[in-house]
Amino acid sequence: MNTITIRLSIMMFLQFFIWGGWFVTLGTFLGSTLGASGSEMGMAFSTQSWGAIIAPFIIGLIADRFFNAERILGLLHLAGAALMYMMFVSTDFAAFYPYVLGYMIAYMPTLALVNSVSFGQMKDPSKEFGKIRVWGTIGWIVAGLVISYVFSWDSQQAIADGMLRNTFLMCAIASLALGIYSFTLPATPPAAKGEKSTGLSQLLGLDALALLKDRNFLIFFVSSVLICIPLAFYYQNANPFLTEIGVENATGKMTLGQVSEVLFMLALPIFLNRFGIKVTLLLGMGAWVLRYALFAFGDADSGLFLLIIGIALHGICYDFFFVSGQIYTNAKANEQIKSAAQGLITLATYGVGMLVGFWVAGQITDNYVLGGAHDWQQIWLFPAGFAAAVLVLFLIVFKAEEVKTDDV
């Protein structure tokens, strides 16, 4: 591993250590420490979607044209460190919300910036990027293990004592470190400096709307937006659910999902080549149905293995639908609109789809509160049924087709 690879790997590790260090336990913190309702949790989690919607403007209008990527990355993480510290000291949801909104608006563009910095130093990104990006997944895993097994901030007693807020302090320190470190990274000049200003439609990926004339792609597009509604339930409710029913080291156990993600990414090309895009996408949607059914009927005692299987299904849930979907989108788009097409899918799923999903998850969660406790079985059966309906729709109306898998 050469020096540049090591430096980029450290960058990627910190980038996702920060995200995994507070976002996984956010729902638990909001409910237990700030006394937030399900609807308020939905508001907090939806800041990710607002960040995803605003990010293209920051990248397209500023980062790609005027400033080096590593410098903007540094400034955004320094701003993020200050906002994260303010989240750490907030004592109620009203004070907390503006800071988490500001933080996600600052953080979401950095996901593209770390890729830009990485690609700018590579001769063959298709062969080199995976070795660096995997350190991001490792960073997310390490954050969860540190929270559960080093500091035990997610134990029942620690949560009762308000110790879970320390995750924000930990991530503020990591964000400060990455902000400073970013200025030492190799120079990555703006890719579109001096070029004619990009239109709003291209920034948002709207040039790719022509793809929706293809019936199959339209069905895939609608299914992608709809499947983000049950997806939001996992991000928003999984950690509070596991913690509330008494699963020990819940955050550490949830890192099995990221381990699974790495393993199933290796299996993805085999499934795509052997079974085709339709079956692979159906397997991804089916995994969401199974995962939520397992959550509905599992418990912290004899049914713990059901919960563990549900967590471990994350690799199939994410890789087989979302990564396969990116590959499908790339294959359907011509060279002129490939980037626009990916931007459109990202905006539709992580932007619009999950924005609706977090709102729905908040409403459903509030609807099943009994005597201060949640009726988790009913809560999980809703996304299971919703995902099943999307699966049936997709199965019936999407026609199988061959897709090139060169990008896997």
N, C-alpha and C positions, 0 to 999 in steps of 0.2 A: 504494500500500500504506500503510494508516494505521498509527499508532503501536502500537495493540493487536495488529494482525496481525503486525508486525515482532517484537514481544516474544514472541508465541506461537510464531512461526516459529523464533526462536532457541532457545526451550525445546524444541521438537520436534527441531531439528537436534542439540542436545546429547544428548537422550534416546537417539537411535538411533546417534549417533556413538560413544557409550559402548558400546552393545551390539555394534555392528559392529566395534569396535576390539579386542575380545578374544575374542569367542565364535567368530569364523570361524577363528582360528588356534589355538584351544584344543587341538584334537586333536594338532596338530603340536607344540605346546609340551609337552604331557603325555608324548608318546612320545619326543621328542628330548631334552628337558631334564630331565624327572623320571623317565624310564624306565618310564612307566606301561604296563601291559598293555592289551589291547583291552577286557577286562572292567572295568578301572579307569577307562578312558575312558568306557565306558558309564555307570558310576556318576556321573562328573563331569557328563556331559551330561544325565543324568536329573534333575539338580537343577533344570533348567528346568521339568520336569514337576511336581516337588514344589512349586516356586514357583507354578505355574499352579493346582495343587490347593488350596494354602493361600490364594492371593490373594483369592478371594471372601469369606473370613472377615474379612480385613483391611479390604476395601472395604465389605462389607455391614454388619459389626458395629461398625466404628470410623469409617472415612472418611465414610460416608453419614449418620452420626448425630451425631457429637460435635465434629469438628474441620474447619476449612477445608481443602479439597483441596490448595491450594498449600502450606500449612504441613506437612501430612503428606508431600507430595512432597519438600519441602526436607529434612525430617528423615530420610526414607528414603535420599535420595541422599547426605547427610552420613554416615550409617551405612555406606552402600555404599562411599564413598570410603575409609573406614578398613578395611573388609573387603577391598577391592581392593588396598590397599597391603600387607595381610598376605599376600594371594595373591602379590604381587610378590616378597616376601622369603622365601616358602616354598621349602624345598630338597628336599622329597620329597613323594610323593603323600599319605602319612598326615597330614602337616601341612597340605597344601593343601586337602584335601577338606572339612573343617569350614568353612573360610572361603568356598569357592565355594558350598556349600549355604546358608550364612547370607546370602551376597550375593544369590543368586537368590530367596530368600524375601523379601528386601527389595526387589529390583528388579522382579519380576513385577507386584506391585500398582501400580507407577508407570506401567505401560502404560495402565491404566484411568484413573489420576489425571490424566495429561496430557490425555487426552480430556475428562475432566470439567472441567478448567480451561479448555480450549478452548471446549467447548460452552457453558460458563457466560457467555462473552463474546459469543456469536453470536446474531443475530436469526434467521438462516436457515442452520442447520448444513449442510443438504443442498447448499447452494451455496458456503458459505464454508470448510467443514472441509477439503476436498480441497486447497485452495491452501496450507493450513498443514501438513497431514499429509505432503505431498510433500517438505517440508524434512527430515522424518525419514529418508526414503529417500536424500535427498542427503547427510545426515549419515553414514549407513551407507557410502555410496559413498566419501565423502571419507576416512573412517577407513581403508578398504582401500587407497586410493591413497597415503595418507600412509605407511602401513606398508611398502608395496612400493616406491614411487618417490621418497619423500623420505628415509626412514631406511634402507630396504633391510633391515629386520629379518628378513624372510623369505627372504633369500638363503641359499644353502647354507653359506657361511662364517659368516654372522651367527648362523644357527641352531646351528652347531657351537660357536660362542663363547658361546652362551647369551643372545644379545641379544634373542631373541624375548620374554623375560620383560618387556622394557621396555614392551610393549603394556599390561601391567597398571598400570604407573606412569603412562603417558599417560592411561589411562581413570580412574585414581584422581584425577588432577588435574582431568579433565573432570567427574567426578562431584562433586568438591568445588565446582567452579565452578557447576554446575547446582544443587547443594544451596543454596548462598548466593543464587544468582539467583532461585530459586523463591520466596523470601520477598519479593521485589520484585514478583512477579506480581499481577495484579488479584485481589481477594478473591473466593473461591469458597466460600460458606457450605455446610455439609452439607445435601444435598438432602432428607434424610428426618429432619431434626431435629424432635424432639417427636412423631414418629409412633410407633405401636405397633411393638414389636420384630418384625422380619421372621423368619419361621420358618426353620429350617435347610434345609428342602426347597426353599424359594424361593431362598435364598442360593446353593444348588448347582444351581439350575435344574431341580430334580426335579419341580416343578409341570408341566413340559413333557413328562413321561414319557407323558402321555396321547397325545401325537403318535405314539408307537410302535405304537399300535393301527392306524394307517394303514400298510398293507403297503408301499407305496412309500417312505414316510419311514423305516420300519424297515430296509429294504434300504439306503437311503442312509446311515442312521446306522451300520449295521454296516460298510459299505464305507468310511466316513470313518475309523472306528477302525482298520480293517485297512490302509488306504493309508498311515497314519502310521508303520507299521513300515518300509516302504522309505524313507519321508521321512527317518526318523532316520539312515539310512545316509549321506545327503548331508551333513547337519549335522555328523555325527561324523567322517566319513572323507574328505570331498572335499579339504580343505586338506592333510591328511597325505599323501593319495594323490598330489596334484599335486606337492607338495614332494619326496616320496620318489623319484618317477620323473624328477625334474630339470626340471620346468617353472619357468622364471624368472618372478619377480614373480607368484607364484601368487595371492596375496591380492588384488593389484590386478586381475588378470584375472577373479577371481571377482565383482568388482563389476559385471561385465557382466550378471550375474543380476538385480541390482537395477534396472539400466537397462532390461532386458527386462521386468521387472515393471511399470514405469511405462508402457511402450509397449503392452503387452498389456492393461493395465487400460483403456486407451482403446478397444481393439478388442472388449472383452468385451460391451458392450451390443449390438454388431452381431451377434455370434455367438449370443447369447441370443435375440435377436429373430428372427433368420433361421433358426436351426437348432434352437432349443429347449433346455431344460435337460438332457435326457438326452444329446444329442450333445455339448453343451459339457462336461459332466462326463466323458464318455468320452474326449474330446480331452485333458482334463487328466490322466486316468489313463494314456492312451496315451503322453503326453509323458514320464511317469516311466519307462515301459518303454524308450522310445527313448533317453532320457538315460543310463540305466545301461548299456544295450547299447553306446552310444558310448564310455562310460568304460571298459568292459571291453576294447574293441578299439583304443582310441586310445593314443597315446604322446607323448613330449615332442619327437619329431622329425617324421617325415613324417605321423604321425597326430595332430599337435597340433590341426589344424582340427576333428577329431572331438571333442576335449575342449572346444574353444571353443564348438562348436554345443551340446554337452551342457550347458555352463554357461548359455548364452543361452536354453536351453529353460525356465529357471526361471520366466519370466513365464507361460508356458502351464501349467506344472506347478502353480504356486501360484494364479494368478488364475482359471484355468478350472475348478479343482476346489474350492479352499478359499473363494475369494471368491464363486464361483457357489453353493457350498453354503450360505454365509451368507444369500445372497439367497433361495435355495430355502427355507431354514428360516424366514426372516421371512415368506415368502408362505404357508407352511403353517400358521403359528401365528396364533391370534386375538390381538386387542389385549391381552387380559389376561395372556397368557403369552409375548409376543414376547421380552422381556428374558430370561425364564427359559429359553426355547428356545435363545437364543444362548449363555447360560451353560452349558446342558447340552452343547451341541456343543463348546464350548471345553474344558470339563472332560473330555469323552470323547476328544477328539483330542489337544490339547496336554498334557492330563493323563495319562489312562490309555493312549491309543494310543501316544504317543511314549515313555512310560515303558517300555512293553513293547518298543517299537522300539529304543531305545538299548541295552536289555539284549541283545536278539537281535543287534544290530549288533556289540556287544562280543564275544559268543560266536563269531559267524561270523568276525570279524576274527582272533581268537586261533586259530581252527581252521586258518587258511591262512597261517601264518607258516613260511617255508622258509629255514633258515639265517640267521635274523635279518631277512630281508626278507619282504614280504607278496606273496602270489600274488593281485594285485589283480584279475586277470581273473575268477577264481573268486568273489572277494568281491563284485564288482559284478554278476555273473550271478545271484546269489541274490536281491537286491531286484528285479532286472529280471523274473525269473520269478515272484516273489511278486506284483508289481504287475500282471503279465499275468494271473495267476489271478484277482485281484480284478476286473480289467477284464472278463474273460469272465463271471464271476458276475454282475456288474452289468448287462452287456449282455443276458444271458438273462432275468433275473428283474425288472429295473426297467422299468416301463411308462412310455412317453412321456406327458407331461402338460404343459399350458400353465401358465406361471408368470409373474406380474406382475414387470416389471423396473423398477418406479418407483424402486427404491433404488440402481440402478446409477449 
